[in-house]
Amino acid sequence: MSVDLSTIKALTFDVGGTVFDWHRTIRDEIQRIVSERNVEIDTAQFANDWRSHMFAILAEVRSGQLPWMNADEMHRRALDEIMIQHSTLELTSLERDDLNRVWHRLRVWPDAPEAIEQLRTRYTVIVLTVLSWAIVVDSSKAVGISWDGILSCEFLGHYKFDVSAYQVGVRLLGIEPHEAMMVASHPWDLNGAKAAGLHTAYVARPGEKGEGNDPDLSPQPDCDINATGFRDLTKQLLS
């Protein structure tokens, strides 16, 4: 460990994939719909396509190619785009609106709630996410997670992994970047946080994109902490 934990005042958490199991949530909802309609579709691929298309749209929002919008709007736009690829599933505009709400019912990884509650005994624990504020509020409330605060990039004027997103986030907490630690399962997020001056903790999330779709889950050499899961993270941060 390359950081003095006594200097860390706040943990800023990514949640989409790190805390919430978006893939299985979306996959199972699509499976419910296609089963009712007796059509065939690769539900796991649908879930991954929807997520990846949202991030493609996010990149265009970040670059100014598209107007500013929140994750609900980006998810809805992405849904229209992937429906062209998955044409065996036909949904009206209203049905797509309803399906888009599934992002507000994200399941949680089983090891997350208890760990977050334990970490709050020592640190200020907040969310710093590209997801909408409403998605995080609704999903957290449904699974019983309490945060000290929720910062959605929709309010910050910058989306991660722009350095400014992390800097504005910690400034709103009234602390310096070196007094915060970003917790995430995505190297791109941690690299952005590190560039902004935050400390970083990598949490491996096997199966985030479904069976057989894991990226390299090796420890991240540039991170201050590498954890195999939330129990391991809590052990290291509360030692």
C-alpha distance (Angstrom), angle and dihedral (degrees) to the residues before:
residue distance angle dihedral
M1 . . .
S2 3.79 . .
V3 3.80 100.2 .
D4 3.78 134.5 76.9
L5 3.80 101.4 -126.8
S6 3.79 91.5 -157.2
T7 3.81 87.3 72.5
I8 3.82 94.3 54.9
K9 3.80 113.8 95.7
A10 3.80 101.9 167.2
L11 3.77 140.1 30.0
T12 3.80 115.3 -150.5
F13 3.79 110.9 -157.2
D14 3.74 131.6 -153.1
V15 3.81 106.3 -148.2
G16 3.82 110.3 -177.7
G17 3.79 100.6 90.4
T18 3.78 95.4 -10.4
V19 3.81 97.7 67.3
F20 3.80 103.4 4.0
D21 3.79 123.9 56.0
W22 3.79 97.0 -136.6
H23 3.82 96.7 166.9
R24 3.79 98.4 60.5
T25 3.79 91.7 39.4
I26 3.79 92.2 56.3
R27 3.80 96.0 36.6
D28 3.79 93.5 53.1
E29 3.80 93.4 46.7
I30 3.80 90.8 52.0
Q31 3.79 89.2 47.2
R32 3.80 90.0 54.0
I33 3.80 91.2 52.3
V34 3.81 96.8 46.2
S35 3.80 91.3 46.2
E36 3.80 90.4 55.0
R37 3.80 90.4 49.7
N38 3.79 96.1 41.0
V39 3.80 94.6 -128.2
E40 3.78 129.2 133.9
I41 3.76 123.3 -122.4
D42 3.79 136.8 149.3
T43 3.78 96.4 -108.2
A44 3.81 95.1 -173.7
Q45 3.80 90.9 52.3
F46 3.79 90.2 46.9
A47 3.81 90.5 54.9
N48 3.80 93.0 48.6
D49 3.80 92.7 44.9
W50 3.79 91.2 51.7
R51 3.79 92.6 50.6
S52 3.82 94.9 44.9
H53 3.81 92.8 47.2
M54 3.79 89.8 52.2
F55 3.80 89.5 55.1
A56 3.80 90.7 48.2
I57 3.79 88.1 54.9
L58 3.80 89.9 45.5
A59 3.80 89.4 56.5
E60 3.81 89.5 54.8
V61 3.80 91.4 48.4
R62 3.80 90.3 48.7
S63 3.81 91.3 51.0
G64 3.80 93.8 46.1
Q65 3.81 94.7 -113.2
L66 3.80 88.4 118.7
P67 3.80 127.5 34.4
W68 3.79 120.2 -99.1
M69 3.79 112.8 -79.1
N70 3.77 137.4 156.8
A71 3.78 128.5 -113.4
D72 3.81 93.8 -93.7
E73 3.78 89.6 58.8
M74 3.80 91.9 43.7
H75 3.80 92.4 49.8
R76 3.79 90.5 49.7
R77 3.80 92.5 49.3
A78 3.81 90.7 47.1
L79 3.79 91.0 50.4
D80 3.80 91.1 58.6
E81 3.80 90.0 50.9
I82 3.80 97.2 50.2
M83 3.80 93.2 45.0
I84 3.81 85.9 72.9
Q85 3.81 89.4 61.0
H86 3.80 94.4 42.6
S87 3.78 95.1 45.8
T88 3.81 96.4 154.9
L89 3.81 87.1 76.2
E90 3.79 109.2 69.9
L91 3.80 117.5 -167.3
T92 3.77 130.3 172.4
S93 3.79 120.4 -129.0
L94 3.80 90.7 -100.4
E95 3.81 91.3 48.8
R96 3.79 89.4 51.5
D97 3.79 90.2 50.7
D98 3.79 88.7 53.1
L99 3.80 92.9 47.0
N100 3.79 90.2 50.2
R101 3.80 88.2 63.7
V102 3.80 89.6 69.0
W103 3.82 87.0 85.7
H104 3.80 86.7 68.6
R105 3.81 90.5 59.9
L106 3.79 100.4 54.7
R107 3.79 116.2 161.1
V108 3.76 119.0 -127.9
W109 3.79 128.4 -125.0
P110 3.83 104.7 -106.4
D111 3.81 95.3 -122.0
A112 3.82 95.9 52.0
P113 3.84 109.7 75.8
E114 3.80 98.0 54.3
A115 3.80 92.1 43.2
I116 3.80 93.1 51.1
E117 3.80 91.4 50.1
Q118 3.80 91.0 50.3
L119 3.80 92.8 48.1
R120 3.80 90.7 52.7
T121 3.82 88.9 65.6
R122 3.81 89.2 71.1
Y123 3.80 107.5 17.7
T124 3.78 139.6 40.8
V125 3.80 100.3 -110.3
I126 3.78 118.1 -159.2
V127 3.78 139.0 162.9
L128 3.81 119.6 -113.7
T129 3.78 106.0 -176.7
V130 3.78 147.3 151.5
L131 3.81 87.7 -137.1
S132 3.77 117.8 98.3
W133 3.78 119.9 -91.8
A134 3.81 89.7 -118.0
I135 3.81 93.0 53.2
V136 3.80 91.5 54.3
V137 3.81 94.5 43.2
D138 3.80 93.5 48.9
S139 3.80 96.2 42.9
S140 3.82 94.0 44.1
K141 3.79 93.1 48.4
A142 3.81 91.7 49.5
V143 3.81 93.3 55.4
G144 3.80 98.1 36.1
I145 3.80 101.2 -109.7
S146 3.80 117.2 151.7
W147 3.80 120.8 -160.0
D148 3.77 131.3 -171.3
G149 3.79 86.9 -131.1
I150 3.79 144.6 -20.0
L151 3.79 121.8 -132.5
S152 3.77 114.6 -172.9
C153 3.77 116.7 -169.0
E154 3.81 87.3 -132.9
F155 3.83 86.1 80.0
L156 3.81 98.5 38.7
G157 3.80 99.6 66.8
H158 3.81 90.5 -125.7
Y159 3.78 133.5 71.1
K160 3.77 124.8 -141.4
F161 2.98 130.5 -76.9
D162 3.82 87.9 43.5
V163 3.79 107.9 103.6
S164 3.80 90.7 -129.4
A165 3.82 91.9 62.9
Y166 3.81 91.8 63.1
Q167 3.80 93.6 40.4
V168 3.79 93.5 51.5
G169 3.80 89.4 46.7
V170 3.79 95.4 55.6
R171 3.79 92.0 40.7
L172 3.80 89.0 58.6
L173 3.81 87.1 54.6
G174 3.79 90.3 54.5
I175 3.79 94.1 -120.5
E176 3.78 138.2 108.8
P177 3.82 121.2 -103.2
H178 3.81 92.4 -110.5
E179 3.81 88.8 58.3
A180 3.81 91.6 61.7
M181 3.78 133.4 70.5
M182 3.80 123.8 -155.7
V183 3.81 113.8 -141.1
A184 3.80 115.2 -159.6
S185 3.78 145.6 136.9
H186 3.81 93.8 -138.0
P187 3.81 120.6 83.4
W188 3.82 92.1 -153.0
D189 3.81 89.7 59.6
L190 3.78 93.2 46.9
N191 3.80 91.8 47.4
G192 3.81 89.7 53.9
A193 3.78 91.3 49.3
K194 3.78 92.2 48.1
A195 3.81 90.6 51.1
A196 3.81 87.6 53.6
G197 3.81 91.3 54.3
L198 3.81 99.9 -101.3
H199 3.78 125.1 132.7
T200 3.78 114.9 -116.5
A201 3.81 140.0 -139.2
Y202 3.79 121.2 -168.7
V203 3.81 118.2 -152.0
A204 3.80 115.7 -168.8
R205 3.81 114.0 -133.7
P206 3.83 109.7 -169.6
G207 3.79 111.2 -162.8
E208 3.79 96.2 20.4
K209 3.82 90.0 136.6
G210 3.78 95.5 32.8
E211 3.75 134.4 -93.1
G212 3.80 115.2 -24.1
N213 3.80 95.0 5.3
D214 3.79 101.1 95.9
P215 3.79 118.1 134.1
D216 3.79 119.0 -143.2
L217 3.81 104.2 -53.8
S218 3.79 95.2 -170.9
P219 3.81 117.9 134.1
Q220 3.79 113.3 -82.4
P221 3.81 107.8 -118.2
D222 3.81 93.5 -155.2
C223 3.80 94.2 54.8
D224 3.79 123.4 96.1
I225 3.80 91.6 -139.5
N226 3.79 131.7 26.4
A227 3.80 116.9 -167.1
T228 3.79 132.2 -177.3
G229 3.82 90.4 -146.7
F230 3.78 142.3 -30.6
R231 3.78 95.9 -68.8
D232 3.79 89.3 55.5
L233 3.80 90.8 45.0
T234 3.80 91.9 51.7
K235 3.78 91.9 48.3
Q236 3.80 91.0 53.0
L237 3.81 96.4 43.4
L238 3.79 95.5 45.8
S239 3.79 97.5 42.1
